[in-house]
Amino acid sequence: MKDRKNQSKNKNQSKKSNQNEDHQLPDGPSETSPAPETVEAVYRDLLARAPENKMEPRMEPMFRAMELLGEPQRAAPVIHLTGTNGKTSTARMIESVLRAYGLRTGRYTSPHLSSVTERISIDGAPVDGSTFVRIWNEILPVVQVVDAELEAAGENRLTYFEAVTVLGFAIFADEPVDVVVLEVGLGGITDATNVADAAVSVVSPISLDHSDLLGDTVAEIAAEKAGIIKPGGFLVSAAQEPDAAQVLLDVARAVDAGFRFGGVDFGVESRSVAVGGQQVSVQGIAGRYPELTLPLHGGHQAENLALAVAALEAFFGGEKPLEFDLLQQGIAEVTAPGRLEVVRNAPTIVVDAAHNPAGIKATAGALQEAFGLEKLVLVVGILQEKDALSMLTELYREFGDLVEDLCLTQSDSPRAIPAGELAQTALDAGWPEEDLFATESVPDAIEWAVGRAEATTAGEAGLGGGVLITGSITLVAEARELLGAPSAGAPGSGTPEAVAVPTAVDVFNDFGLELGDGLDEDEEDFDDIFDESDHDVDVDGGAPRAQGSRGSRADGGNNA
């Protein structure tokens, strides 16, 4: 693992004796750099900084900025989320239920689809543009001080993500909000968001992603993400592979934080497909919640719901069940733009921001479960830092005969893999050459895919042909805009009508456990629960394949 762990420091450790303690704050933007007056102008200034994929493994500049601003990260209690997949969807669920309880919420998530203001949401909607601009101009003198101190020390000034994170905390303190739902950008231990001390730390499923920065095994990645678990706080973790679960457990115990794990202490009891979503029965850590109606598709979103419910129970004290009516009200209003989102009918066009193999697998399973398509045309674009070969291999393996046409394209991101190069990778993944079409133009890619899908005549048992656009959030964002999808801050469509199907999730039965068994406080590890010798192991020698097992659930992981 890249040695970043020792760079993590708590707030007191990171406040160095600094010759600039009494640094005079500048009055504001200089005459040569007038104050930006629009969201677009602020965004241009932010983009001039080191980009989002060049996050600095450091914490001192963030603590310095917080100190100069009067510690805005302490203005409201925080629910902090990390993990590989599912963070944003889980954050949106938590936020929506908190709002149903009458609490004013601040949600910080990334990346954005349409506007940078989506990253900083107040009461479920992107922050008002005028507030975004005003607060940026108010904190700009502090940002400039920290930039100057960094440059004097021979370091890079605040990055794009660090600057937006500072802005987010300042906006939440200015509103003010009652609770902050905070999503990490990358990892956790040295993520810019980790200046906050969370009341509840939430870890969604961990899998291999960003291995060049976080580590080559799930245990190493878990060690990075465990950095958000704070002394005296509370850990709520999704079901994990055993090595990852052990790391999280060890850190929680080391900092005297309470803990609950998915599949042992809480989880999905059952679920059934509904028109526009699904009905899910959840066993929480303090109560049972039967037949919650969730307007999102897929087993992975049901798992996200269970994680959100447990996090909410922990936030409210962990001893009393949630108010069922308020929980259902909040869940019914959840939206997840860019996650198995239908953006056009006739033919059906679905966009999904899956960007790693686990996410692709979850998307494939959910789409085939929820949509009765006779033929699917794929439009795929992937960013350079991603494992394109594994993602394309997963698409080929999961969709099988349902897909006969694959279009490789590239978004307008400078990090996008060129379409021609991606086509060669598709061949390496096993896709037949005659099934491939490559174009650098996203509009041309969509037009071609729609034409191929329309060639399929709807039969009695299905809905005809459809299109799935996936592989990166930049491609999904571009496609949504081209197809006229509503803004990412638009309200949800309401509660779907339930249509029961056979139960698709049966958590941990293969381990002989029942939800609520829990992990005894005096147990040292998960060895008794995760005895891999008693269960089938996948062809790669990985985690157990038993349905509902940690890191290898029936839905294949988590996405969104």
RODO-2510 file (C-alpha; in nm, 4 decimals, decimal comma):
residues 560
     n   res          X          Y          Z
     1     m     0,0000     0,0000     0,0000
     2     k     0,1179     0,3481    -0,0722
     3     d     0,2535     0,4780     0,2565
     4     r     0,0051     0,7505     0,3380
     5     k    -0,1159     0,6261     0,6722
     6     n     0,1495     0,8058     0,8723
     7     q     0,0477     1,1321     0,7100
     8     s    -0,2887     1,1196     0,8860
     9     k    -0,2984     1,3351     1,1954
    10     n    -0,5673     1,4478     1,4260
    11     k    -0,6589     1,8110     1,4521
    12     n    -0,4191     1,8965     1,7324
    13     q    -0,1299     1,7152     1,5702
    14     s    -0,1828     1,8848     1,2383
    15     k    -0,1831     2,2376     1,3808
    16     k     0,1839     2,3125     1,3450
    17     s     0,3618     2,6052     1,4972
    18     n     0,3461     2,8387     1,2029
    19     q     0,5285     3,1620     1,1485
    20     n     0,2212     3,2773     0,9637
    21     e    -0,0157     3,2405     1,2612
    22     d    -0,0687     3,6154     1,2627
    23     h    -0,0729     3,6428     0,8845
    24     q    -0,2760     3,9444     0,7765
    25     l    -0,5720     3,8258     0,5728
    26     p    -0,6010     4,0040     0,2393
    27     d    -0,9143     4,2120     0,1912
    28     g    -1,0307     4,0050    -0,1043
    29     p    -0,9595     3,9481    -0,4715
    30     s    -0,6976     4,1833    -0,6097
    31     e    -0,7778     4,4481    -0,8646
    32     t    -0,6162     4,2331    -1,1316
    33     s    -0,8342     3,9378    -1,0271
    34     p    -1,1846     4,0733    -0,9715
    35     a    -1,4280     3,8790    -0,7587
    36     p    -1,6155     3,6191    -0,9650
    37     e    -1,9817     3,7105    -1,0017
    38     t    -2,1305     3,3866    -1,1367
    39     v    -2,1184     3,0156    -1,0606
    40     e    -1,9447     2,9661    -1,3952
    41     a    -1,6745     3,2163    -1,3016
    42     v    -1,6152     3,0510    -0,9639
    43     y    -1,6009     2,7113    -1,1355
    44     r    -1,3377     2,8385    -1,3792
    45     d    -1,1269     2,9566    -1,0861
    46     l    -1,1649     2,6197    -0,9148
    47     l    -1,0714     2,4306    -1,2307
    48     a    -0,7484     2,6301    -1,2513
    49     r    -0,6333     2,4355    -0,9460
    50     a    -0,4939     2,0825    -0,9412
    51     p    -0,7716     1,8566    -1,0763
    52     e    -0,9935     1,6195    -0,8825
    53     n    -0,7930     1,3109    -0,9764
    54     k    -0,4760     1,4736    -0,8350
    55     m    -0,5797     1,4837    -0,4715
    56     e    -0,2956     1,5590    -0,2305
    57     p    -0,2331     1,3036     0,0500
    58     r    -0,2220     1,5701     0,3197
    59     m    -0,4385     1,7195     0,5927
    60     e    -0,2513     2,0213     0,7346
    61     p    -0,3753     2,2734     0,4733
    62     m    -0,7385     2,1763     0,5367
    63     f    -0,6986     2,2100     0,9134
    64     r    -0,5293     2,5464     0,8572
    65     a    -0,8188     2,6700     0,6434
    66     m    -1,0725     2,5461     0,8994
    67     e    -0,8819     2,7225     1,1777
    68     l    -0,8786     3,0544     0,9925
    69     l    -1,2513     3,0236     0,9175
    70     g    -1,3451     2,9478     1,2785
    71     e    -1,3879     2,5689     1,2516
    72     p    -1,6999     2,5512     1,0301
    73     q    -1,6659     2,1721     1,0107
    74     r    -1,7794     2,1648     1,3754
    75     a    -2,0951     2,3701     1,3208
    76     a    -2,3234     2,0635     1,2913
    77     p    -2,3030     1,6892     1,3625
    78     v    -2,1669     1,4849     1,0735
    79     i    -2,2549     1,1503     0,9162
    80     h    -1,9435     1,0653     0,7134
    81     l    -1,9497     0,8113     0,4272
    82     t    -1,6712     0,6243     0,2521
    83     g    -1,6460     0,2987     0,0542
    84     t    -1,5928     0,1995    -0,3083
    85     n    -1,9468     0,1939    -0,4486
    86     g    -2,2816     0,3146    -0,3222
    87     k    -2,1708     0,6189    -0,1225
    88     t    -2,3752     0,8804    -0,3051
    89     s    -2,6982     0,6784    -0,3197
    90     t    -2,6665     0,5931     0,0496
    91     a    -2,5974     0,9577     0,1326
    92     r    -2,9096     1,0625    -0,0584
    93     m    -3,1210     0,8101     0,1330
    94     i    -2,9875     0,9254     0,4688
    95     e    -3,0437     1,2887     0,3761
    96     s    -3,3992     1,2301     0,2577
    97     v    -3,5030     1,0569     0,5803
    98     l    -3,3390     1,3254     0,7943
    99     r    -3,5462     1,5815     0,6052
   100     a    -3,8605     1,3773     0,6721
   101     y    -3,7732     1,4125     1,0407
   102     g    -3,7809     1,7901     0,9963
   103     l    -3,4037     1,8430     1,0089
   104     r    -3,2290     2,0944     0,7834
   105     t    -2,9609     1,9038     0,5955
   106     g    -2,6368     1,9769     0,4194
   107     r    -2,5140     1,7083     0,1788
   108     y    -2,1653     1,7048     0,0269
   109     t    -2,1114     1,4522    -0,2550
   110     s    -1,8972     1,4177    -0,5650
   111     p    -1,8580     1,4276    -0,8548
   112     h    -2,1397     1,6333    -1,0076
   113     l    -2,3441     1,5660    -1,3204
   114     s    -2,4562     1,9074    -1,4452
   115     s    -2,3401     2,1847    -1,2142
   116     v    -2,0735     2,2145    -0,9466
   117     t    -2,3450     2,3409    -0,7098
   118     e    -2,4830     1,9827    -0,6951
   119     r    -2,1892     1,8893    -0,4728
   120     i    -2,3172     2,1151    -0,1954
   121     s    -2,6870     2,0564    -0,1338
   122     i    -2,9144     2,2260     0,1181
   123     d    -3,2348     2,0457     0,2113
   124     g    -3,2016     1,8090    -0,0837
   125     a    -3,1396     2,0693    -0,3547
   126     p    -2,8173     2,2171    -0,4958
   127     v    -2,7132     2,5302    -0,3098
   128     d    -2,8469     2,8506    -0,4620
   129     g    -2,6042     2,9987    -0,7134
   130     s    -2,5939     3,3376    -0,5426
   131     t    -2,5044     3,1743    -0,2093
   132     f    -2,2364     2,9638    -0,3779
   133     v    -2,0753     3,2766    -0,5261
   134     r    -2,1149     3,4922    -0,2144
   135     i    -1,9578     3,2418     0,0239
   136     w    -1,6727     3,1717    -0,2174
   137     n    -1,5867     3,5406    -0,2281
   138     e    -1,6108     3,5624     0,1513
   139     i    -1,3681     3,2736     0,2071
   140     l    -1,1359     3,3587    -0,0811
   141     p    -0,9022     3,5643     0,1411
   142     v    -0,8507     3,2600     0,3625
   143     v    -0,7975     3,0358     0,0612
   144     q    -0,5357     3,2821    -0,0660
   145     v    -0,3560     3,2824     0,2710
   146     v    -0,3347     2,9022     0,2745
   147     d    -0,2237     2,9022    -0,0903
   148     a     0,0528     3,1501    -0,0100
   149     e     0,1720     2,9493     0,2890
   150     l     0,1821     2,6307     0,0832
   151     e     0,3734     2,7919    -0,2021
   152     a     0,6209     2,9453     0,0437
   153     a     0,6814     2,5944     0,1779
   154     g     0,7370     2,4594    -0,1739
   155     e     0,4034     2,2776    -0,1876
   156     n     0,1121     2,2956    -0,4293
   157     r    -0,1655     2,5348    -0,3387
   158     l    -0,5074     2,3983    -0,2383
   159     t    -0,6388     2,1548    -0,4966
   160     y    -0,9772     2,1766    -0,6660
   161     f    -1,1261     1,9226    -0,4261
   162     e    -0,9734     2,0817    -0,1170
   163     a    -1,1058     2,4246    -0,2181
   164     v    -1,4582     2,2942    -0,2892
   165     t    -1,4557     2,1094     0,0432
   166     v    -1,3603     2,4276     0,2281
   167     l    -1,6444     2,6033     0,0449
   168     g    -1,8884     2,3279     0,1391
   169     f    -1,8152     2,3511     0,5120
   170     a    -1,8412     2,7318     0,4953
   171     i    -2,1808     2,7146     0,3222
   172     f    -2,3173     2,4614     0,5711
   173     a    -2,2077     2,6823     0,8626
   174     d    -2,3554     2,9924     0,6978
   175     e    -2,7000     2,8426     0,6287
   176     p    -2,6865     2,6914     0,8989
   177     v    -2,7829     2,3237     0,8796
   178     d    -2,8802     2,0773     1,1550
   179     v    -2,6754     1,7851     1,0234
   180     v    -2,4146     1,7315     0,7509
   181     v    -2,4126     1,4189     0,5323
   182     l    -2,0549     1,4105     0,4089
   183     e    -1,9098     1,1880     0,1364
   184     v    -1,5351     1,1430     0,1021
   185     g    -1,3698     1,2160    -0,2284
   186     l    -1,1094     0,9382    -0,2200
   187     g    -1,0101     0,6942     0,0516
   188     g    -1,0596     0,8598     0,3861
   189     i    -0,7483     0,8863     0,5995
   190     t    -0,6090     1,1913     0,4145
   191     d    -0,9219     1,2948     0,2294
   192     a    -1,0021     1,6653     0,2554
   193     t    -1,3375     1,5878     0,4190
   194     n    -1,1641     1,4151     0,7087
   195     v    -1,1200     1,7404     0,9011
   196     a    -1,4683     1,6628     1,0327
   197     d    -1,5171     1,4395     1,3354
   198     a    -1,8139     1,2234     1,2483
   199     a    -2,0764     1,1131     1,4956
   200     v    -2,1422     0,8188     1,2617
   201     s    -1,8927     0,6802     1,0094
   202     v    -2,0517     0,4789     0,7286
   203     v    -1,8543     0,2393     0,5070
   204     s    -2,0200     0,1078     0,1915
   205     p    -1,8881    -0,2096     0,0212
   206     i    -1,5126    -0,2003    -0,0415
   207     s    -1,3601    -0,3423    -0,3584
   208     l    -1,0514    -0,2753    -0,5698
   209     d    -1,0517     0,0740    -0,7185
   210     h    -0,7909     0,3531    -0,7285
   211     s    -0,5355     0,0854    -0,6423
   212     d    -0,2487     0,3120    -0,7477
   213     l    -0,3398     0,5443    -0,4612
   214     l    -0,5151     0,3306    -0,2017
   215     g    -0,3517    -0,0124    -0,2178
   216     d    -0,3588    -0,3410    -0,4051
   217     t    -0,5794    -0,5424    -0,1662
   218     v    -0,9144    -0,4806    -0,0029
   219     a    -0,7422    -0,4839     0,3364
   220     e    -0,5079    -0,2039     0,2335
   221     i    -0,7950    -0,0030     0,0869
   222     a    -0,9997    -0,0634     0,4030
   223     a    -0,7124     0,0757     0,6118
   224     e    -0,7315     0,3977     0,4111
   225     k    -1,1091     0,4223     0,4428
   226     a    -1,1037     0,3380     0,8144
   227     g    -0,9424     0,6775     0,8705
   228     i    -1,2864     0,8381     0,9019
   229     i    -1,3692     0,6317     1,2137
   230     k    -1,3225     0,8748     1,5010
   231     p    -1,2671     0,8280     1,8763
   232     g    -1,5971     0,7825     2,0548
   233     g    -1,7870     0,7732     1,7259
   234     f    -1,9873     0,4907     1,5754
   235     l    -1,9040     0,2697     1,2748
   236     v    -2,1783     0,1339     1,0496
   237     s    -2,0344    -0,0879     0,7786
   238     a    -2,1933    -0,2728     0,4912
   239     a    -2,1118    -0,6406     0,4535
   240     q    -1,7435    -0,6636     0,3558
   241     e    -1,4923    -0,9219     0,2501
   242     p    -1,3387    -1,0760     0,5646
   243     d    -1,0022    -0,8996     0,5368
   244     a    -1,1663    -0,5607     0,4960
   245     a    -1,4127    -0,6260     0,7792
   246     q    -1,1284    -0,7209     1,0121
   247     v    -0,9429    -0,3960     0,9416
   248     l    -1,2517    -0,1872     1,0103
   249     l    -1,3265    -0,3795     1,3303
   250     d    -0,9701    -0,3374     1,4582
   251     v    -0,9730     0,0382     1,3965
   252     a    -1,3144     0,0833     1,5601
   253     r    -1,1963    -0,0984     1,8710
   254     a    -0,8673     0,0923     1,8764
   255     v    -1,0462     0,4294     1,8908
   256     d    -1,3255     0,3086     2,1221
   257     a    -1,5961     0,3503     1,8587
   258     g    -1,9137     0,1441     1,8581
   259     f    -1,9746    -0,0727     1,5526
   260     r    -2,2352    -0,2662     1,3592
   261     f    -2,1821    -0,4722     1,0446
   262     g    -2,4181    -0,5537     0,7610
   263     g    -2,5227    -0,9168     0,7326
   264     v    -2,4569    -0,9734     1,1024
   265     d    -2,6286    -0,6864     1,2833
   266     f    -2,8553    -0,5532     1,0078
   267     g    -2,9416    -0,6194     0,6457
   268     v    -3,1995    -0,6922     0,3773
   269     e    -3,4480    -0,9612     0,4778
   270     s    -3,6301    -0,9764     0,1463
   271     r    -3,7195    -0,7666    -0,1522
   272     s    -3,9519    -0,7759    -0,4520
   273     v    -3,9563    -0,5833    -0,7756
   274     a    -4,2065    -0,2990    -0,8049
   275     v    -4,3014    -0,0740    -1,0933
   276     g    -4,0449     0,2051    -1,0750
   277     g    -3,8426     0,0406    -0,8004
   278     q    -3,8791    -0,2299    -0,5376
   279     q    -4,0225    -0,3214    -0,1987
   280     v    -3,7606    -0,4028     0,0633
   281     s    -3,7919    -0,5476     0,4140
   282     v    -3,5015    -0,4373     0,6320
   283     q    -3,3800    -0,5617     0,9691
   284     g    -3,2078    -0,2667     1,1319
   285     i    -2,9944    -0,2500     1,4429
   286     a    -3,2877    -0,1271     1,6525
   287     g    -3,5986    -0,2395     1,4659
   288     r    -3,7544    -0,4182     1,1719
   289     y    -3,9043    -0,2277     0,8769
   290     p    -4,1203    -0,4430     0,6479
   291     e    -4,1997    -0,3635     0,2850
   292     l    -4,0374    -0,0245     0,2490
   293     t    -4,1029     0,1125    -0,0976
   294     l    -3,7788     0,2241    -0,2636
   295     p    -3,8013     0,4036    -0,6007
   296     l    -3,4618     0,2722    -0,7149
   297     h    -3,3708    -0,0482    -0,8972
   298     g    -3,1424    -0,3353    -0,8053
   299     g    -3,0251    -0,5485    -0,5163
   300     h    -2,7357    -0,3096    -0,4612
   301     q    -2,9784    -0,0261    -0,3880
   302     a    -3,1651    -0,2484    -0,1414
   303     e    -2,8330    -0,3057     0,0356
   304     n    -2,7687     0,0695     0,0291
   305     l    -3,1080     0,1164     0,1935
   306     a    -3,0234    -0,1243     0,4758
   307     l    -2,6952     0,0595     0,5305
   308     a    -2,8748     0,3962     0,5358
   309     v    -3,1334     0,2677     0,7851
   310     a    -2,8624     0,1408     1,0213
   311     a    -2,6715     0,4691     0,9918
   312     l    -2,9857     0,6654     1,0758
   313     e    -3,0613     0,4424     1,3746
   314     a    -2,7059     0,4961     1,4999
   315     f    -2,7327     0,8727     1,4496
   316     f    -3,0516     0,8852     1,6547
   317     g    -2,8950     0,6861     1,9383
   318     g    -2,9105     0,3270     1,8175
   319     e    -3,1604     0,2056     2,0762
   320     k    -3,5032     0,2961     1,9398
   321     p    -3,6497     0,2029     1,6010
   322     l    -3,7018     0,4756     1,3461
   323     e    -4,0516     0,6123     1,3004
   324     f    -4,1811     0,3912     1,0216
   325     d    -4,3991     0,6538     0,8536
   326     l    -4,1180     0,9095     0,8491
   327     l    -3,8747     0,6490     0,7202
   328     q    -4,1099     0,5505     0,4379
   329     q    -4,1792     0,9146     0,3556
   330     g    -3,8091     0,9879     0,3244
   331     i    -3,7290     0,6766     0,1230
   332     a    -4,0170     0,7367    -0,1194
   333     e    -3,8679     1,0733    -0,2122
   334     v    -3,5159     0,9461    -0,2832
   335     t    -3,3664     1,0106    -0,6246
   336     a    -3,0374     0,8877    -0,7700
   337     p    -2,9613     1,0762    -1,0942
   338     g    -2,7313     0,8838    -1,3237
   339     r    -2,7924     0,5527    -1,1461
   340     l    -3,0041     0,3175    -1,3603
   341     e    -3,1931     0,6272    -1,4660
   342     v    -3,4375     0,6093    -1,7570
   343     v    -3,3840     0,9249    -1,9616
   344     r    -3,5951     0,8365    -2,2667
   345     n    -3,8587     0,5857    -2,3765
   346     a    -3,9208     0,4244    -2,7183
   347     p    -3,6570     0,2915    -2,7195
   348     t    -3,5726     0,2781    -2,3519
   349     i    -3,2465     0,4598    -2,2803
   350     v    -3,0898     0,4010    -1,9394
   351     v    -2,7821     0,5780    -1,8027
   352     d    -2,5737     0,4398    -1,5201
   353     a    -2,2494     0,5761    -1,3768
   354     a    -2,0898     0,2378    -1,2982
   355     h    -1,7146     0,2926    -1,3225
   356     n    -1,5500    -0,0234    -1,1896
   357     p    -1,6045    -0,3996    -1,2306
   358     a    -1,8131    -0,4388    -0,9135
   359     g    -2,0367    -0,1529    -1,0201
   360     i    -2,0756    -0,2955    -1,3708
   361     k    -2,1788    -0,6324    -1,2289
   362     a    -2,4400    -0,4733    -1,0015
   363     t    -2,5763    -0,2626    -1,2869
   364     a    -2,6037    -0,5618    -1,5194
   365     g    -2,7963    -0,7666    -1,2653
   366     a    -3,0312    -0,4829    -1,1755
   367     l    -3,1061    -0,3892    -1,5360
   368     q    -3,1893    -0,7456    -1,6348
   369     e    -3,4087    -0,7827    -1,3258
   370     a    -3,6003    -0,4567    -1,3635
   371     f    -3,6376    -0,4126    -1,7423
   372     g    -3,7916    -0,6673    -1,9785
   373     l    -3,5691    -0,5818    -2,2742
   374     e    -3,5327    -0,8291    -2,5605
   375     k    -3,2131    -0,6701    -2,6842
   376     l    -2,9671    -0,4267    -2,5331
   377     v    -2,7230    -0,1964    -2,7092
   378     l    -2,4334    -0,0724    -2,4966
   379     v    -2,2647     0,2674    -2,5210
   380     v    -1,9482     0,2626    -2,3113
   381     g    -1,6881     0,5252    -2,2281
   382     i    -1,4233     0,4798    -1,9578
   383     l    -1,1643     0,7074    -1,7969
   384     q    -0,7934     0,6353    -1,8154
   385     e    -0,7366     0,5582    -1,4471
   386     k    -0,9994     0,2817    -1,4497
   387     d    -0,9594    -0,0910    -1,5176
   388     a    -1,1174    -0,0826    -1,8634
   389     l    -1,0279    -0,4426    -1,9503
   390     s    -1,1977    -0,5844    -1,6397
   391     m    -1,5021    -0,3611    -1,6886
   392     l    -1,5480    -0,4682    -2,0516
   393     t    -1,4901    -0,8307    -1,9551
   394     e    -1,7579    -0,7998    -1,6866
   395     l    -2,0026    -0,6490    -1,9377
   396     y    -1,9404    -0,9359    -2,1796
   397     r    -1,9799    -1,1965    -1,9051
   398     e    -2,2905    -1,0468    -1,7427
   399     f    -2,5009    -0,9561    -2,0447
   400     g    -2,4307    -1,2558    -2,2673
   401     d    -2,6688    -1,2939    -2,5601
   402     l    -2,8766    -0,9926    -2,4536
   403     v    -2,6159    -0,7630    -2,6108
   404     e    -2,5162    -0,7899    -2,9755
   405     d    -2,3971    -0,4343    -3,0300
   406     l    -2,1341    -0,2417    -2,8349
   407     c    -2,0461     0,1179    -2,9103
   408     l    -1,7195     0,2506    -2,7702
   409     t    -1,6987     0,6254    -2,7319
   410     q    -1,5314     0,8947    -2,5245
   411     s    -1,6683     1,1795    -2,3173
   412     d    -1,5294     1,5305    -2,3414
   413     s    -1,3118     1,4680    -2,0328
   414     p    -0,9368     1,4911    -2,1036
   415     r    -0,9073     1,1714    -1,8982
   416     a    -1,1314     0,9716    -2,1341
   417     i    -0,9758     0,6701    -2,3061
   418     p    -0,9806     0,7315    -2,6847
   419     a    -1,2625     0,5391    -2,8527
   420     g    -1,0267     0,3502    -3,0839
   421     e    -0,8085     0,2383    -2,7955
   422     l    -1,1153     0,1306    -2,6000
   423     a    -1,2346    -0,0730    -2,8989
   424     q    -0,9065    -0,2654    -2,8974
   425     t    -0,9521    -0,3307    -2,5259
   426     a    -1,3018    -0,4624    -2,5994
   427     l    -1,1517    -0,7106    -2,8444
   428     d    -0,9044    -0,8170    -2,5745
   429     a    -1,2017    -0,8682    -2,3407
   430     g    -1,3564    -1,1162    -2,5845
   431     w    -1,6091    -0,9018    -2,7715
   432     p    -1,6504    -1,0100    -3,1360
   433     e    -1,5200    -0,7514    -3,3799
   434     e    -1,8435    -0,7574    -3,5801
   435     d    -2,0362    -0,6405    -3,2709
   436     l    -1,8255    -0,3280    -3,2203
   437     f    -1,8675     0,0312    -3,3347
   438     a    -1,6330     0,3103    -3,2252
   439     t    -1,6776     0,6851    -3,2465
   440     e    -1,5247     0,9818    -3,0666
   441     s    -1,8602     1,1617    -3,0809
   442     v    -2,1068     1,0912    -2,8007
   443     p    -2,4030     1,2255    -3,0063
   444     d    -2,3066     0,9918    -3,2916
   445     a    -2,2720     0,7034    -3,0457
   446     i    -2,6215     0,7601    -2,9080
   447     e    -2,7717     0,7982    -3,2552
   448     w    -2,6120     0,4715    -3,3690
   449     a    -2,7238     0,2861    -3,0556
   450     v    -3,0813     0,4122    -3,0841
   451     g    -3,0946     0,2976    -3,4440
   452     r    -2,9750    -0,0491    -3,3516
   453     a    -3,2221    -0,0728    -3,0612
   454     e    -3,5139     0,0412    -3,2788
   455     a    -3,4417    -0,2447    -3,5143
   456     t    -3,5717    -0,4809    -3,2481
   457     t    -3,9503    -0,5241    -3,2631
   458     a    -4,1198    -0,5553    -2,9278
   459     g    -4,2549    -0,9017    -2,8638
   460     e    -4,5193    -1,0280    -2,6278
   461     a    -4,2753    -1,1021    -2,3467
   462     g    -4,0543    -0,7931    -2,3604
   463     l    -4,0220    -0,4252    -2,4271
   464     g    -3,8175    -0,4518    -2,7461
   465     g    -3,4712    -0,3008    -2,7666
   466     g    -3,3038    -0,0662    -2,5236
   467     v    -2,9811     0,1282    -2,4758
   468     l    -2,7532     0,1362    -2,1707
   469     i    -2,4997     0,4192    -2,1489
   470     t    -2,2363     0,3469    -1,8853
   471     g    -1,8682     0,3353    -1,7891
   472     s    -1,8019     0,6786    -1,6389
   473     i    -1,9886     0,9627    -1,4756
   474     t    -1,8503     1,2062    -1,7343
   475     l    -2,0125     1,0062    -2,0152
   476     v    -2,3382     0,9804    -1,8222
   477     a    -2,3386     1,3553    -1,7552
   478     e    -2,2855     1,4321    -2,1233
   479     a    -2,5546     1,1860    -2,2318
   480     r    -2,8064     1,3230    -1,9807
   481     e    -2,7550     1,6725    -2,1145
   482     l    -2,7855     1,5622    -2,4774
   483     l    -3,1038     1,3691    -2,4030
   484     g    -3,2651     1,6473    -2,2022
   485     a    -3,2741     1,4699    -1,8673
   486     p    -3,3927     1,6776    -1,5695
   487     s    -3,1312     1,8455    -1,3516
   488     a    -2,9716     1,6333    -1,0821
   489     g    -3,1501     1,8438    -0,8210
   490     a    -3,5011     1,7727    -0,9534
   491     p    -3,7508     1,6110    -0,7117
   492     g    -3,8334     1,2414    -0,7295
   493     s    -4,1286     1,0874    -0,9064
   494     g    -4,2940     0,9440    -0,5959
   495     t    -4,3672     0,5980    -0,4643
   496     p    -4,3763     0,3073    -0,7132
   497     e    -4,6526     0,0495    -0,7154
   498     a    -4,5334    -0,2828    -0,5783
   499     v    -4,5448    -0,5925    -0,7971
   500     a    -4,4191    -0,8913    -0,6010
   501     v    -4,1685    -1,1393    -0,7422
   502     p    -3,9804    -1,4216    -0,5687
   503     t    -3,7385    -1,3067    -0,3005
   504     a    -3,4057    -1,2110    -0,4532
   505     v    -3,1951    -1,1553    -0,1423
   506     d    -3,1493    -1,3903     0,1509
   507     v    -2,8761    -1,2442     0,3667
   508     f    -2,6203    -1,4748     0,5262
   509     n    -2,8342    -1,7874     0,5451
   510     d    -2,5501    -1,9882     0,3979
   511     f    -2,3436    -1,9034     0,7041
   512     g    -2,6082    -2,0339     0,9404
   513     l    -2,6613    -1,6863     1,0794
   514     e    -2,9679    -1,4752     1,1304
   515     l    -2,9767    -1,0997     1,1142
   516     g    -2,9261    -0,9521     1,4573
   517     d    -2,6864    -1,2245     1,5753
   518     g    -2,4191    -0,9570     1,5919
   519     l    -2,0521    -0,9808     1,6828
   520     d    -1,9918    -1,0259     2,0544
   521     e    -1,7874    -0,7485     2,2108
   522     d    -1,5316    -0,9987     2,3392
   523     e    -1,4778    -1,1652     2,0016
   524     e    -1,1419    -1,0671     1,8605
   525     d    -1,2131    -1,1114     1,4916
   526     f    -1,4385    -1,2511     1,2224
   527     d    -1,2670    -1,5895     1,1927
   528     d    -1,5627    -1,7859     1,3310
   529     i    -1,8024    -1,6148     1,0932
   530     f    -1,5814    -1,6258     0,7853
   531     d    -1,4469    -1,9795     0,7619
   532     e    -1,3726    -1,9840     0,3908
   533     s    -1,2784    -2,3499     0,3930
   534     d    -1,6451    -2,4404     0,4332
   535     h    -1,7663    -2,2480     0,1304
   536     d    -1,7135    -2,2337    -0,2402
   537     v    -1,4375    -2,0013    -0,3552
   538     d    -1,4490    -1,8205    -0,6878
   539     v    -1,2147    -1,9074    -0,9721
   540     d    -0,9808    -1,6269    -0,8743
   541     g    -0,9363    -1,7629    -0,5243
   542     g    -1,1271    -1,4723    -0,3737
   543     a    -1,4034    -1,4424    -0,1194
   544     p    -1,6751    -1,7034    -0,0653
   545     r    -1,9446    -1,7087    -0,3323
   546     a    -2,2251    -1,8073    -0,0982
   547     q    -2,5327    -1,5940    -0,1581
   548     g    -2,5328    -1,2991     0,0783
   549     s    -2,1669    -1,3402     0,1784
   550     r    -1,9569    -1,0346     0,2466
   551     g    -1,8088    -0,8800    -0,0614
   552     s    -1,9760    -1,1365    -0,2867
   553     r    -2,3485    -1,0906    -0,2464
   554     a    -2,6061    -1,2164    -0,4896
   555     d    -2,6162    -0,8785    -0,6624
   556     g    -2,2422    -0,8850    -0,7135
   557     g    -2,1508    -0,5715    -0,5263
   558     n    -2,2704    -0,2180    -0,5189
   559     n    -2,2961     0,0704    -0,7539
   560     a    -2,3951     0,4273    -0,7297
***
